Amino acid sequence: MPISLSAKKSLRKSIKNRKRNDNLTRKTKIEIKKFLAKPSQEGLSLVFSVVDKAVKNNIFHLNKAKRLKARFSRKVESLKPAKPAKKMA
């Protein structure tokens, strides 16, 4: 157990921060799994928002977030029907 007042406060703060980080990490993973199970444009915007919050709170590194967002965007793009080719006259 901490003895000094500052050590006690530090312990309280670290416990609070750990809870917040765990909740955000869990929420991020859940939303990503939901999106991967059933990709959609609405799900993509929700995942983008959650991933951006994770970066803001230092849960994910910025480059990891960019990589995930690019992969998820490609997944949604692959679901769209291909445009028909133009006929040459």
C-alpha angles and dihedrals in degrees: 000000000000117000108193123067093243091052090051091051091047090053092050091049095048091050091051092047092048091053092049092047093047092051093049093046091049093048091049093051092047093051092047091051091049090050094048091050092052114010117202139152092254091050090049093057090048092050091048090054094048093046091049090052089050090054091048090055094043094248092123128028114244093245092051090052092050091049093050093047091050092050093048091048090053090050091055092044091054090058094059116093115256118254114249115254118254115250116238115226 
